[in-house]
Amino acid sequence: MSVRNHLVGFAYWTLRCVAVIPSHRLRNVLLRHVYGLKLDDRAILHKGFRLRKPNQIVIGEGTVVGERCELDGRRGIQMGKNVNVSSEVLMYTLQHDVQSSSFATKGGPIQIHDHAWISVRAIILPGITIGEGAVIAAGAVVTKDVLPYTIVGGVPAVKMGIRSKALDYSPADYVLPFH
């Protein structure tokens, strides 16, 4: 096994240890300064997360990422302000191309705009943009871009309705301070 493989394995193991530290403040300091995660001071990343390429992930002001989320930053993830990502959400920026004879990978960055809400156990696939104020229902699989203030759900996710544009909140304001 090469030295590079050992280092990658060690970095993965240490990141898994950071994911269970009970203090979000200590987690945030380590994630910013050791792993390069671009995490706003008012953002919260709850315990149990899995991150790939954290230095390619941006989490904006007031954004909350729930427990046990998986964020694949290999092609980049950018979350705006006051985004609510519920627990166990999966975001993938890279996947295999089923049409490729060599099973090559393909993908693209994920962009999530301000005040979007991604409910529990939703899956966001590579190259997706989620518009401002959009809502992704629980368990939805997002395979196409979601327009601003649109509510989508299902597998694959389809439009279910429109959300009010009168949004003035920060999910971080509703989180208990000891998390």
NUTIDO-860374 format. One line per 10 residues: their letters; for each residue x, y, z of N, C-alpha, C, CB. Coordinates in steps of 0.05 Angstrom, whole numbers, plus 5000, padded with zeros to 4 digits. Glycine has a CB too. Layout:
BEGIN
a	X Y Z X Y Z X Y Z X Y Z ~ ...
END
This chain:
BEGIN
msvrnhlvgf	5017 4976 5000 5000 5000 5000 5018 5025 5000 4981 5000 5025 ~ 5012 5044 4983 5028 5068 4980 5025 5087 5004 5022 5083 4954 ~ 5045 5105 5007 5044 5125 5028 5019 5143 5024 5070 5142 5028 ~ 5013 5149 4999 4990 5166 4994 4964 5152 5004 4987 5172 4963 ~ 4961 5127 4998 4938 5112 5008 4936 5112 5038 4938 5084 4998 ~ 4959 5109 5052 4959 5110 5081 4950 5138 5091 4987 5104 5092 ~ 4960 5159 5078 4953 5186 5086 4923 5191 5082 4970 5206 5071 ~ 4913 5182 5059 4884 5186 5053 4868 5171 5074 4878 5176 5025 ~ 4876 5147 5081 4861 5131 5101 4863 5144 5128 4873 5103 5103 ~ 4886 5155 5136 4889 5169 5161 4871 5194 5162 4918 5176 5166
aywtlrcvav	4871 5209 5140 4855 5234 5139 4825 5227 5142 4860 5249 5113 ~ 4817 5205 5128 4789 5197 5130 4782 5189 5159 4784 5173 5111 ~ 4799 5173 5172 4795 5164 5199 4793 5188 5218 4817 5145 5208 ~ 4812 5207 5215 4811 5230 5234 4786 5247 5229 4836 5248 5230 ~ 4777 5250 5204 4753 5265 5198 4729 5251 5211 4749 5268 5168 ~ 4728 5225 5210 4706 5210 5223 4706 5215 5254 4709 5180 5217 ~ 4730 5218 5265 4732 5224 5294 4722 5252 5300 4761 5221 5304 ~ 4729 5271 5283 4719 5299 5286 4689 5300 5285 4731 5317 5265 ~ 4677 5283 5269 4647 5283 5265 4632 5276 5290 4640 5263 5243 ~ 4645 5264 5310 4630 5256 5334 4638 5273 5358 4635 5227 5340
ipshrlrnvl	4655 5293 5355 4662 5311 5377 4636 5325 5386 4684 5332 5368 ~ 4630 5324 5413 4605 5335 5422 4602 5366 5420 4601 5327 5451 ~ 4623 5380 5417 4621 5410 5416 4623 5419 5387 4644 5423 5432 ~ 4601 5432 5377 4602 5442 5349 4623 5463 5346 4574 5452 5341 ~ 4629 5478 5367 4650 5499 5364 4677 5487 5359 4651 5517 5389 ~ 4684 5466 5374 4709 5453 5369 4709 5439 5342 4715 5432 5392 ~ 4687 5426 5335 4685 5413 5308 4690 5434 5286 4658 5400 5304 ~ 4677 5458 5289 4680 5478 5269 4708 5488 5266 4662 5502 5275 ~ 4722 5492 5288 4750 5501 5287 4767 5481 5273 4761 5506 5316 ~ 4764 5455 5280 4780 5435 5266 4773 5433 5237 4776 5408 5280
lrhvyglkld	4747 5433 5230 4739 5431 5202 4750 5454 5185 4709 5430 5200 ~ 4750 5478 5197 4760 5502 5182 4790 5501 5178 4752 5527 5196 ~ 4804 5497 5201 4833 5501 5201 4849 5476 5193 4842 5510 5228 ~ 4838 5452 5197 4853 5428 5190 4844 5417 5163 4849 5407 5212 ~ 4818 5418 5158 4807 5406 5134 4799 5426 5112 4783 5389 5141 ~ 4799 5452 5118 4794 5472 5097 4764 5476 5091 4808 5465 5073 ~ 4746 5466 5107 4717 5471 5102 4712 5501 5105 4700 5454 5122 ~ 4697 5512 5086 4690 5540 5087 4663 5542 5101 4689 5553 5059 ~ 4664 5545 5128 4641 5544 5145 4638 5571 5159 4643 5521 5165 ~ 4615 5585 5154 4611 5611 5167 4609 5608 5197 4585 5624 5156
drailhkgfr	4616 5629 5211 4615 5628 5241 4587 5623 5252 4626 5654 5252 ~ 4567 5631 5237 4539 5627 5246 4526 5602 5235 4522 5651 5240 ~ 4541 5586 5221 4531 5561 5210 4536 5538 5230 4545 5554 5183 ~ 4519 5517 5228 4521 5495 5247 4521 5469 5231 4498 5495 5267 ~ 4541 5452 5237 4543 5426 5225 4541 5406 5248 4571 5423 5209 ~ 4519 5392 5249 4513 5373 5271 4531 5348 5269 4484 5365 5272 ~ 4531 5332 5290 4548 5308 5292 4541 5286 5272 4546 5297 5320 ~ 4560 5269 5268 4556 5245 5252 4559 5249 5222 4530 5234 5258 ~ 4568 5272 5213 4569 5277 5184 4591 5260 5171 4575 5307 5179 ~ 4589 5258 5145 4610 5247 5128 4616 5268 5107 4602 5219 5115
lrkpnqivig	4642 5275 5104 4650 5295 5085 4671 5283 5066 4661 5320 5098 ~ 4667 5288 5040 4688 5282 5021 4698 5309 5010 4678 5263 4998 ~ 4724 5312 5010 4736 5337 5001 4724 5361 5014 4733 5340 4970 ~ 4726 5364 5041 4714 5386 5055 4724 5413 5046 4719 5383 5085 ~ 4748 5414 5035 4759 5440 5025 4744 5450 5000 4788 5437 5019 ~ 4726 5434 4989 4710 5442 4966 4681 5448 4974 4711 5421 4944 ~ 4676 5450 5000 4649 5455 5010 4647 5482 5023 4640 5432 5029 ~ 4626 5497 5016 4621 5523 5028 4593 5522 5042 4622 5547 5007 ~ 4592 5529 5067 4567 5530 5082 4563 5558 5093 4567 5509 5106 ~ 4542 5571 5083 4538 5600 5088 4526 5607 5116 4520 5611 5067
egtvvgerce	4524 5632 5121 4515 5643 5146 4487 5633 5153 4515 5674 5145 ~ 4484 5625 5178 4458 5617 5188 4449 5590 5178 4438 5637 5181 ~ 4465 5576 5162 4457 5550 5151 4461 5528 5172 4473 5544 5126 ~ 4442 5510 5173 4444 5487 5192 4444 5461 5176 4421 5487 5213 ~ 4463 5444 5181 4464 5417 5169 4460 5397 5191 4492 5412 5155 ~ 4438 5381 5188 4430 5362 5209 4449 5339 5212 4403 5352 5202 ~ 4442 5322 5232 4459 5299 5239 4460 5278 5216 4448 5286 5264 ~ 4483 5265 5214 4488 5243 5196 4483 5249 5166 4469 5220 5204 ~ 4490 5274 5159 4488 5281 5130 4515 5273 5117 4483 5312 5127 ~ 4513 5267 5091 4536 5261 5075 4539 5282 5053 4535 5233 5063
ldgrrgiqmg	4562 5297 5054 4567 5318 5034 4591 5311 5018 4570 5345 5049 ~ 4588 5306 4993 4609 5298 4975 4619 5323 4960 4599 5276 4954 ~ 4641 5334 4969 4651 5358 4958 4671 5354 4935 4665 5374 4979 ~ 4673 5331 4924 4693 5326 4903 4690 5344 4879 4691 5297 4893 ~ 4666 5353 4872 4662 5372 4851 4652 5399 4861 4642 5361 4830 ~ 4649 5401 4887 4642 5426 4900 4612 5427 4909 4647 5449 4882 ~ 4608 5437 4933 4581 5443 4943 4582 5471 4954 4572 5421 4965 ~ 4562 5487 4947 4560 5514 4957 4531 5518 4968 4567 5535 4936 ~ 4530 5524 4994 4504 5530 5006 4503 5559 5014 4499 5511 5031 ~ 4481 5572 5008 4478 5600 5014 4471 5605 5043 4457 5612 4996
knvnvssevl	4459 5628 5048 4451 5636 5075 4425 5623 5083 4450 5666 5077 ~ 4423 5616 5109 4398 5607 5121 4386 5583 5107 4378 5629 5121 ~ 4402 5565 5099 4393 5540 5087 4389 5520 5110 4414 5528 5066 ~ 4368 5504 5108 4362 5483 5128 4365 5456 5114 4334 5487 5140 ~ 4385 5441 5122 4390 5414 5112 4383 5396 5135 4419 5410 5101 ~ 4361 5381 5133 4353 5363 5155 4371 5339 5157 4324 5354 5150 ~ 4367 5323 5177 4384 5299 5182 4383 5279 5160 4376 5286 5208 ~ 4406 5266 5156 4409 5243 5138 4405 5250 5109 4390 5222 5146 ~ 4410 5275 5102 4409 5283 5073 4435 5274 5060 4405 5314 5070 ~ 4434 5265 5036 4457 5257 5020 4460 5276 4996 4455 5228 5011
mytlqhdvqs	4484 5287 4993 4490 5304 4969 4515 5292 4955 4495 5333 4978 ~ 4511 5284 4930 4533 5272 4915 4539 5290 4891 4525 5244 4906 ~ 4565 5296 4887 4574 5312 4864 4587 5295 4842 4592 5333 4873 ~ 4590 5270 4848 4603 5252 4829 4590 5224 4830 4634 5250 4834 ~ 4586 5212 4806 4575 5185 4805 4586 5171 4780 4544 5186 4805 ~ 4580 5146 4778 4589 5131 4754 4569 5136 4732 4591 5101 4760 ~ 4580 5137 4708 4564 5140 4683 4556 5112 4674 4580 5155 4661 ~ 4530 5106 4677 4521 5079 4670 4523 5073 4640 4492 5075 4678 ~ 4526 5093 4623 4529 5089 4595 4559 5086 4586 4517 5113 4580 ~ 4577 5090 4605 4605 5088 4599 4614 5059 4598 4622 5104 4619
ssfatkggpi	4628 5051 4577 4638 5023 4575 4659 5018 4597 4649 5018 4548 ~ 4673 5038 4606 4693 5035 4627 4683 5042 4655 4718 5052 4620 ~ 4656 5048 4657 4644 5056 4682 4657 5081 4694 4646 5032 4703 ~ 4663 5100 4676 4676 5125 4683 4657 5141 4701 4684 5141 4658 ~ 4668 5161 4714 4652 5178 4731 4644 5204 4716 4668 5186 4757 ~ 4623 5216 4725 4614 5242 4715 4601 5256 4739 4594 5239 4691 ~ 4599 5282 4736 4586 5297 4758 4589 5327 4754 4598 5289 4784 ~ 4582 5341 4775 4583 5370 4775 4577 5381 4802 4564 5381 4754 ~ 4582 5406 4807 4578 5419 4833 4548 5421 4840 4591 5446 4834 ~ 4543 5422 4865 4516 5427 4876 4515 5455 4887 4508 5406 4898
qihdhawisv	4494 5470 4879 4490 5497 4890 4462 5498 4903 4492 5519 4867 ~ 4462 5508 4928 4437 5511 4943 4435 5540 4951 4436 5491 4967 ~ 4415 5553 4942 4412 5582 4947 4398 5588 4974 4396 5595 4924 ~ 4399 5613 4982 4389 5622 5008 4360 5612 5014 4389 5653 5009 ~ 4356 5606 5039 4330 5598 5050 4318 5573 5038 4310 5620 5046 ~ 4334 5557 5024 4324 5531 5015 4321 5512 5039 4343 5519 4993 ~ 4303 5493 5037 4299 5473 5058 4299 5446 5046 4272 5479 5074 ~ 4318 5430 5054 4321 5402 5045 4313 5384 5068 4350 5396 5034 ~ 4290 5371 5065 4280 5355 5087 4294 5328 5090 4250 5350 5083 ~ 4288 5314 5111 4302 5290 5120 4304 5269 5098 4287 5279 5144
raiilpgiti	4327 5257 5096 4334 5235 5078 4330 5240 5049 4317 5211 5086 ~ 4330 5265 5041 4330 5272 5013 4357 5266 5001 4322 5302 5008 ~ 4358 5261 4975 4383 5256 4960 4385 5277 4938 4384 5227 4949 ~ 4408 5290 4937 4413 5310 4916 4435 5298 4899 4422 5338 4928 ~ 4430 5295 4873 4449 5283 4854 4467 5305 4842 4434 5268 4832 ~ 4489 5296 4828 4509 5314 4818 4498 5336 4799 4530 5299 4804 ~ 4510 5360 4801 4504 5381 4782 4478 5396 4787 4504 5370 4755 ~ 4466 5392 4810 4439 5404 4815 4442 5432 4827 4423 5385 4834 ~ 4424 5449 4819 4420 5476 4831 4393 5477 4844 4424 5499 4810 ~ 4392 5484 4869 4367 5487 4884 4363 5517 4888 4367 5471 4911
gegaviaaga	4342 5528 4877 4337 5556 4878 4330 5567 4906 4315 5563 4859 ~ 4331 5593 4908 4325 5607 4933 4297 5599 4943 4327 5637 4929 ~ 4295 5593 4968 4270 5587 4981 4257 5561 4973 4251 5609 4975 ~ 4270 5545 4957 4258 5520 4948 4257 5500 4971 4275 5507 4925 ~ 4238 5481 4969 4234 5460 4989 4236 5433 4976 4207 5463 5004 ~ 4253 5416 4987 4256 5388 4978 4242 5371 4999 4286 5380 4973 ~ 4221 5356 4992 4206 5340 5012 4223 5317 5022 4180 5330 4999 ~ 4215 5306 5045 4229 5283 5057 4230 5260 5037 4214 5274 5083 ~ 4254 5248 5035 4258 5224 5019 4259 5229 4989 4236 5206 5024 ~ 4257 5254 4980 4258 5260 4951 4286 5254 4940 4250 5289 4946
vvtkdvlpyt	4286 5247 4914 4311 5244 4900 4311 5265 4878 4314 5215 4888 ~ 4329 5285 4881 4330 5308 4863 4349 5301 4840 4339 5333 4877 ~ 4337 5299 4816 4353 5292 4792 4355 5316 4772 4340 5268 4778 ~ 4339 5337 4777 4339 5361 4760 4339 5386 4777 4314 5361 4741 ~ 4348 5408 4766 4348 5433 4781 4320 5440 4791 4358 5456 4762 ~ 4319 5454 4814 4294 5462 4827 4293 5492 4826 4292 5451 4857 ~ 4272 5503 4815 4268 5532 4812 4263 5545 4839 4245 5538 4793 ~ 4269 5571 4841 4264 5585 4867 4236 5582 4876 4271 5614 4863 ~ 4233 5579 4902 4207 5577 4916 4189 5554 4907 4192 5603 4913 ~ 4201 5534 4894 4186 5511 4885 4188 5489 4906 4196 5501 4857
ivggvpavkm	4166 5475 4911 4165 5452 4929 4165 5427 4911 4140 5453 4948 ~ 4185 5409 4916 4187 5384 4901 4187 5360 4920 4212 5384 4883 ~ 4178 5337 4910 4179 5313 4925 4177 5289 4907 4158 5313 4947 ~ 4183 5266 4918 4180 5241 4903 4206 5230 4892 4161 5244 4881 ~ 4204 5208 4878 4227 5194 4866 4220 5188 4837 4235 5169 4882 ~ 4231 5203 4818 4247 5227 4821 4230 5250 4830 4262 5234 4795 ~ 4243 5271 4841 4228 5294 4852 4214 5309 4829 4247 5313 4866 ~ 4188 5315 4834 4172 5331 4815 4159 5354 4831 4151 5314 4801 ~ 4151 5374 4816 4138 5398 4828 4112 5390 4842 4134 5420 4807 ~ 4109 5399 4867 4085 5394 4883 4071 5420 4890 4092 5379 4908
girskaldys	4085 5443 4888 4073 5468 4895 4093 5491 4895 4060 5466 4922 ~ 4083 5514 4905 4099 5538 4906 4100 5547 4935 4088 5561 4888 ~ 4123 5556 4944 4127 5566 4971 4124 5597 4972 4154 5558 4983 ~ 4115 5607 4994 4113 5636 4998 4141 5648 4996 4100 5643 5025 ~ 4142 5672 4985 4168 5686 4983 4173 5703 5008 4168 5704 4959 ~ 4155 5704 5027 4157 5720 5052 4174 5704 5072 4130 5728 5063 ~ 4200 5701 5068 4217 5686 5086 4236 5705 5100 4232 5664 5070 ~ 4237 5704 5126 4255 5721 5142 4263 5706 5167 4241 5748 5149 ~ 4279 5686 5164 4287 5670 5187 4316 5660 5183 4268 5646 5191 ~ 4327 5650 5204 4353 5636 5203 4350 5610 5219 4376 5654 5215
padyvlpfh	4353 5587 5206 4351 5562 5221 4369 5561 5245 4358 5539 5202 ~ 4392 5575 5244 4411 5574 5266 4399 5587 5291 4437 5589 5259 ~ 4379 5604 5288 4366 5617 5311 4350 5597 5328 4349 5640 5302 ~ 4343 5574 5316 4326 5555 5329 4341 5531 5340 4305 5546 5311 ~ 4367 5531 5339 4383 5509 5348 4392 5514 5377 4408 5504 5330 ~ 4391 5493 5394 4399 5496 5421 4429 5502 5422 4393 5470 5437 ~ 4438 5520 5440 4466 5530 5440 4486 5508 5447 4468 5552 5459 ~ 4479 5486 5460 4500 5466 5467 4505 5446 5445 4491 5452 5492 ~ 4492 5448 5422 4497 5430 5400 4522 5440 5386 4474 5427 5381
END
